[in-house]
């Protein structure tokens, strides 16, 4: 019997792209093309998490490269290929924490590496029109948000980024950072409260 029209092929998502599980399973068997597809799918997200955690683009690039080198070596040991996204974020989070502990002085310069939605939330102009005064204000607001995030304890910052920027559910965040869903909710609540206080001027 032929497959119904419009239905994704086995191992593919609704858009017809291979699923994470399919790519991870193939990569674990040594398929370099499948691993490259995984890298292209997640390298930007891993980098963005690292740069917001660390506040240093160069260090974030190093972390992102190390994450995928580690992934290539350790993918055969991944028990659940469908959990590869959580696994990659967990490696990145762990390596950021190691860097926090080992570098002599923590750099906390704010970074502009935030999505457009963050700029809109702190003063970007709605719609498609350009308003220079509001654009300047939005840019300053993004920098203020970067500085505010840099001032959060790293566990709160990680949870806030994974929830608010990457949109991960609490259960997955808990796996990434190695804690419980209850602890994730508590950290996120404290992070939101602190950021609301610091960003009051941008409301």
ZITALIN-V267877 format. One record per residue. N is the residue number from 1. D_CENTER is the distance of its C-alpha to the mean C-alpha in Angstrom with 2 decimals. Layout:
n:d_center
N:D_CENTER
N:D_CENTER
This chain:
n:d_center
1:41.92
2:39.60
3:36.05
4:35.89
5:35.04
6:31.58
7:30.22
8:27.38
9:28.55
10:27.91
11:24.50
12:23.21
13:21.26
14:23.01
15:22.37
16:24.05
17:21.10
18:20.95
19:18.78
20:16.15
21:18.98
22:21.48
23:19.59
24:18.72
25:22.36
26:23.75
27:21.70
28:22.87
29:26.36
30:25.94
31:25.16
32:23.66
33:23.19
34:21.12
35:18.90
36:18.63
37:17.60
38:14.74
39:13.78
40:14.09
41:12.07
42:8.88
43:9.61
44:8.29
45:4.68
46:5.38
47:7.40
48:5.69
49:3.97
50:7.56
51:9.43
52:8.72
53:9.54
54:12.46
55:13.74
56:15.07
57:14.18
58:16.63
59:15.35
60:11.75
61:13.49
62:15.46
63:12.68
64:11.09
65:14.73
66:15.52
67:12.80
68:14.39
69:17.82
70:17.40
71:16.23
72:19.29
73:21.57
74:20.46
75:19.73
76:23.38
77:22.94
78:20.12
79:22.18
80:20.26
81:18.94
82:17.48
83:15.01
84:13.55
85:9.99
86:10.17
87:12.04
88:9.79
89:6.99
90:10.25
91:11.68
92:9.09
93:9.38
94:13.09
95:13.63
96:12.25
97:14.69
98:17.37
99:17.15
100:17.49
101:20.56
102:22.16
103:22.08
104:25.07
105:23.83
106:20.46
107:19.64
108:18.20
109:18.89
110:16.85
111:14.74
112:15.00
113:11.66
114:10.87
115:11.19
116:14.84
117:14.52
118:13.96
119:17.07
120:18.95
121:18.39
122:20.11
123:22.95
124:22.26
125:25.19
126:25.16
127:26.22
128:26.61
129:28.98
130:28.44
131:29.59
132:29.70
133:30.18
134:27.28
135:25.09
136:26.06
137:25.42
138:21.94
139:21.13
140:22.53
141:20.60
142:17.21
143:18.49
144:19.69
145:16.37
146:14.87
147:17.92
148:17.67
149:14.15
150:15.47
151:18.32
152:16.57
153:16.94
154:13.96
155:13.85
156:13.81
157:11.24
158:8.68
159:9.87
160:9.97
161:6.45
162:5.50
163:8.76
164:9.37
165:6.65
166:5.01
167:8.53
168:8.75
169:12.39
170:13.80
171:15.19
172:12.06
173:10.42
174:13.84
175:13.78
176:10.60
177:12.12
178:15.63
179:17.30
180:18.82
181:17.84
182:20.40
183:18.89
184:15.44
185:17.47
186:19.40
187:16.64
188:15.00
189:18.56
190:19.34
191:16.31
192:17.20
193:20.81
194:20.41
195:18.38
196:21.00
197:23.69
198:22.35
199:21.67
200:24.98
201:26.54
202:24.10
203:24.85
